[in-house]
């Protein structure tokens, strides 16, 4: 899994391309530490809360089954949300951080245990 420091870095970069202040990104009812706040933003980003989060480099077989999990992602920041006033693609990568599916495939593929 991606480590917390990388999640925080991605969340900060994502917030920077938005016109709204960081205070608008979480509820006042649920106070949390700064790190937890950024991790929450990252997880919401990754889960599609702020728009569709596409795995750019995922690979699928002919039946549409995932064979290579994405490590690069993009989310559109619409014009009224962006600092520039134009729609922008926010891209981020989680290179070197395997998710559970990738680890499973690597482990069983290495042994030939299908």
C-alpha positions in Angstrom: 0.0 0.0 0.0 1.0 3.6 -0.5 2.6 5.1 2.6 1.0 8.0 4.6 3.7 10.5 3.6 3.0 10.0 -0.1 -0.8 10.2 0.5 -0.2 13.6 2.3 2.0 14.9 -0.5 -0.6 14.0 -3.2 -3.4 15.5 -1.1 -1.5 18.8 -0.7 -0.8 19.0 -4.4 -4.4 18.3 -5.2 -5.6 21.0 -2.9 -3.2 23.5 -4.4 -4.9 23.4 -7.8 -8.2 24.4 -6.2 -9.5 27.9 -5.6 -11.2 26.9 -2.3 -9.3 27.1 0.9 -8.2 24.0 2.8 -10.7 24.7 5.5 -13.5 23.7 3.1 -12.1 20.2 2.6 -13.3 18.7 5.8 -16.1 18.9 8.3 -15.8 21.0 11.4 -17.8 18.4 13.3 -15.0 15.9 13.0 -11.7 17.5 14.2 -8.6 15.6 13.1 -4.9 16.1 13.0 -3.4 17.8 9.9 -2.0 14.5 8.7 -5.3 12.7 9.1 -7.0 15.6 7.3 -4.7 15.1 4.3 -5.0 11.4 4.3 -8.8 11.7 4.3 -8.5 14.1 1.3 -6.3 11.5 -0.5 -8.6 8.6 0.2 -11.6 10.7 -0.9 -9.7 11.7 -4.1 -8.7 8.1 -4.8 -12.3 6.8 -4.2 -13.8 9.3 -6.6 -15.4 11.8 -4.2 -14.0 14.8 -6.0 -14.7 13.4 -9.5 -13.9 10.2 -11.4 -10.4 9.0 -10.6 -9.1 7.1 -13.6 -6.2 4.6 -13.6 -4.3 5.8 -16.7 -2.0 2.8 -17.1 -4.2 -0.1 -16.1 -4.3 -3.0 -18.5 -7.2 -5.3 -19.2 -7.6 -8.6 -21.1 -10.1 -9.1 -24.0 -12.9 -10.0 -21.5 -12.3 -6.7 -19.6 -10.7 -8.3 -16.6 -7.9 -6.3 -14.9 -4.5 -7.8 -15.5 -2.2 -4.9 -14.5 -3.3 -2.6 -11.8 -2.8 1.1 -12.4 0.0 3.1 -10.8 -0.8 6.4 -12.5 -4.1 8.2 -12.0 -5.9 11.4 -13.1 -8.9 13.4 -11.9 -10.4 16.4 -13.7 -10.5 19.6 -11.7 -13.4 21.6 -13.3 -12.9 25.2 -14.3 -15.0 26.7 -11.5 -12.9 24.8 -8.9 -9.5 25.4 -10.3 -7.1 28.2 -9.4 -6.5 28.9 -13.1 -10.2 29.2 -14.0 -9.7 26.4 -16.6 -10.4 22.7 -16.4 -7.3 20.9 -15.5 -6.2 17.2 -15.2 -4.6 16.5 -11.8 -2.3 13.5 -12.2 -0.5 11.5 -9.6 1.3 8.2 -9.3 1.8 5.6 -6.7 4.9 4.0 -8.3 6.7 1.6 -6.1 3.7 1.1 -3.9 1.9 -2.1 -4.6 -1.7 -2.5 -3.7 -3.1 -5.7 -2.3 -4.2 -7.0 -5.8 -0.7 -6.3 -7.3 1.0 -8.1 -4.3 -1.4 -11.1 -4.7 -0.7 -11.4 -8.4 3.1 -11.1 -7.9 3.2 -13.6 -5.1 1.1 -16.3 -6.9 2.7 -15.6 -10.2 6.2 -16.0 -8.8 5.3 -19.5 -7.5 3.1 -20.5 -10.5 0.3 -21.2 -8.0 -2.7 -20.4 -10.1 
